């Protein structure tokens, strides 16, 4: 099983599947309800897409995404709005997280939702 995870500021999350061969940017923009998006690497093989226009005052802090970033070794930087957590393949393309990546993230993701 492989999938990506959409983390929402209200502590909800959705499982989504990225297309295997098509460009993921249109789907990412739709999921983030954004006009632009940029990807940040969280760990080797794991990234997250954010809406750079939501990064600041007046937007809801996405604590699940912020905590996940810190858990994976990032600095404590608050993230805002919806965030899409996905895998990054050898060519640097966004893909669904592998079963092993999901298994590694599952305990932490389950704590985020409680």
Backbone torsions as a table, in degrees:
resi	resn	phi	psi	omega
1	UNK	NA	139.1	174.4
2	UNK	-138.2	150.0	-178.9
3	UNK	-167.9	166.3	171.2
4	UNK	-113.6	162.3	-175.6
5	UNK	-123.2	126.7	174.1
6	UNK	-96.5	114.4	178.4
7	UNK	-97.0	127.8	-179.0
8	UNK	-106.6	152.2	-178.8
9	UNK	-58.8	-25.8	-178.0
10	UNK	-85.5	18.8	178.2
11	UNK	72.6	8.4	173.3
12	UNK	-87.5	157.3	175.6
13	UNK	-142.2	152.1	178.1
14	UNK	-128.7	142.0	173.7
15	UNK	-89.0	129.2	178.2
16	UNK	-131.4	158.9	176.5
17	UNK	-117.6	126.0	176.4
18	UNK	-83.1	149.1	177.8
19	UNK	-64.4	141.1	-176.8
20	UNK	-73.9	-31.0	-174.3
21	UNK	-120.0	-23.4	-175.7
22	UNK	-85.3	165.9	176.2
23	UNK	-63.9	133.9	-178.5
24	UNK	-86.6	-11.6	-174.5
25	UNK	-61.1	-46.4	178.7
26	UNK	-58.9	-41.9	178.3
27	UNK	-65.6	-41.4	179.2
28	UNK	-61.7	-45.0	178.5
29	UNK	-60.9	-40.0	178.8
30	UNK	-65.1	-45.9	-179.2
31	UNK	-63.9	-37.2	-179.4
32	UNK	-85.6	-6.7	-175.6
33	UNK	52.3	54.1	-171.8
34	UNK	-132.8	162.1	174.7
35	UNK	-95.3	-19.8	176.6
36	UNK	-145.7	159.7	179.9
37	UNK	-151.7	150.4	174.5
38	UNK	-137.6	149.5	-177.4
39	UNK	-104.6	136.5	175.8
40	UNK	-116.8	138.8	177.8
41	UNK	-83.8	128.0	178.8
42	UNK	-92.4	-37.6	-177.2
43	UNK	-160.7	168.4	176.8
44	UNK	-55.6	122.3	178.1
45	UNK	81.3	2.6	-179.5
46	UNK	-131.7	130.1	179.1
47	UNK	-136.1	174.1	174.6
48	UNK	-142.1	138.8	176.6
49	UNK	-95.4	134.5	177.7
50	UNK	-128.9	162.8	170.9
51	UNK	-93.7	108.4	-176.5
52	UNK	-63.7	-20.9	180.0
53	UNK	-76.9	-13.6	179.3
54	UNK	-96.4	1.0	-174.4
55	UNK	-84.2	81.8	177.8
56	UNK	167.2	-166.2	-176.3
57	UNK	-61.6	145.9	175.7
58	UNK	90.8	1.2	179.1
59	UNK	-121.5	153.2	-178.8
60	UNK	-71.1	129.1	176.1
61	UNK	-67.9	134.2	177.0
62	UNK	-95.8	87.8	-177.9
63	UNK	-63.4	-38.4	176.4
64	UNK	-58.3	-43.7	179.5
65	UNK	-67.7	-39.6	178.6
66	UNK	-62.9	-46.4	179.9
67	UNK	-66.2	-38.2	178.5
68	UNK	-63.5	-42.3	178.9
69	UNK	-58.7	-45.8	179.0
70	UNK	-65.6	-42.1	-179.4
71	UNK	-59.5	-32.8	-178.9
72	UNK	-92.5	13.6	172.7
73	UNK	99.8	3.9	178.8
74	UNK	-81.1	166.9	175.2
75	UNK	-72.3	157.4	177.1
76	UNK	-77.2	96.2	176.6
77	UNK	-125.0	123.3	-179.4
78	UNK	-68.7	136.1	174.8
79	UNK	-106.6	152.6	-174.2
80	UNK	-127.4	152.1	176.6
81	UNK	69.8	-175.0	178.3
82	UNK	-64.3	147.3	179.5
83	UNK	-134.4	133.0	178.2
84	UNK	-103.1	117.2	178.3
85	UNK	-96.1	126.6	-175.5
86	UNK	-143.9	175.1	174.5
87	UNK	-88.4	161.0	174.0
88	UNK	-126.5	122.0	-177.2
89	UNK	-84.3	-177.7	-176.1
90	UNK	-61.1	-26.8	179.1
91	UNK	-88.2	1.2	-179.7
92	UNK	84.2	11.3	-179.8
93	UNK	-88.9	148.3	177.0
94	UNK	-75.5	131.8	178.5
95	UNK	-140.1	168.9	172.9
96	UNK	-62.9	151.1	173.7
97	UNK	-63.6	144.3	177.3
98	UNK	-74.9	168.3	177.5
99	UNK	-59.0	-40.2	179.0
100	UNK	-65.4	-41.8	178.2
101	UNK	-63.7	-43.3	177.9
102	UNK	-61.7	-41.7	179.5
103	UNK	-62.8	-40.5	179.2
104	UNK	-67.7	-36.1	-178.1
105	UNK	-85.5	-20.1	-172.8
106	UNK	-54.3	-48.1	-178.5
107	UNK	-59.4	-40.9	-179.9
108	UNK	-69.7	-43.5	-179.9
109	UNK	-62.6	-36.4	178.8
110	UNK	-66.1	-37.1	177.3
111	UNK	-68.0	-30.4	179.7
112	UNK	-64.7	-33.7	-174.8
113	UNK	-83.5	-9.2	-178.0
114	UNK	-95.8	NA	NA
